Amino acid sequence: MSLSIHTTSGSNQKPLPTPARAHYPARMDLAANLASLQQRIRAACDRAGRDPASVQLLAVSKNHPAETVSAAAALGLLHFGENRVQEAKAKIPQCSGRLHWHMIGHLQSNKCRDAVELFEMIQSVDSLSLAEEINKRADQAAKTMPILLEVNLAGEASKFGYRPEQLLAELARINELRRLEIHGLMTVPPVKPRAEQVRPFFQELRAVKSRCEQILGTPLAHLSMGMSDDFEIAIEEGATIVRLGTALFGPRSPARRED
C-alpha cells in the first residue's frame, strides 16, 4: 500500500463507530490477515472521508524471521518496522533490497551509526541529544535522515518520548540540524480496556502536529499512530502510518506494547 494522508477528522467531530478490540488467532495466515486489514483500513477511511491510499501499513516485523518478511513482501508489503537495531542488522541483509525499513523502537545513542545505515526513517527520536547524534552519524555517511519525533502524551514513565511542551521548546533546534528532515510525529498511547478510550490521545497528537507546523512554518506529512488494537480509530483521527504486527503476523511472545 502507498500513502500520504489528509484527514477531515476534527476534535469536535462526533465519535465514529468502530469495532471492539479484535482477538487474533494463534495460527498465522498472512494473506487472509492482510486482506482483512486492508478491508478494515478502507472502512475506517470511508468513515472519515479519506482516501485509503493516504494510509501506509507499516508491518512490524520484530521477532519474526526474514522468511516471514519475504512472505509478506510477496503479498505486496514494502514497508517494515523494527524495534531493535541488532535484530534489524541481522535480518535486513537477508531480505529483498527493495524493502523500506523504519526504526520504531527506542534508539540508544551508541546505535545511531548502525541505525542511519540500516533505516530509511527513524520514527523514535525522543530528545535533542539523540537528534544531534543521528545528525552527526548521517553527516559522516553523507546521508539525509527522515525522522519522526516521538511524543509521550500521557507522561508514562514506562515509555519513551517527548512531553509535548519540551518538544515544542526544542523543535526549532532540531530543525536546524542540516542532515535531519522532520516528517512528522509518532506516539504509543497508553493501554486502555477499550480501544475508543485512546481516541483523545490521537486527537492530541494531531493538535501537537499543528503547533509544530506553526513553529516550523511548513506542513508535516506524517502522524504515525495506531497499532493492532486501535488503528481504525487512529485512521479516523488522521494517522498516515499505522504500525501493525500482531494483526498481521499473529501473536508473539508477551513483551512491551510497541505494535
Buried (B, 14 or more C-beta within 10 A) or exposed (E): BEBEBEBEBEEEEEEBEBEEBBEBEEEBEBEEBBEBBBEBBBBBBEBBEBEBEBBBBBBBBBBBEBEBBEBBBEEEBBBBBBBBBEBBBEBBEEBEEEBBBBBBBBBEBEBBBBBBBBBEBBBBBBBBEBBBBBBBBBBEEEEEBBBBBBBBBBEEEEBBBBEBEBBBEBBEEBBEBEBBBBBBBBBBBBEBEEBBBBBBBBBBBBEBBEEBEEEBEEEBBBBBBBBBBBBBBBBBBBBBBBBBBBBBBBBEEEEEBBB
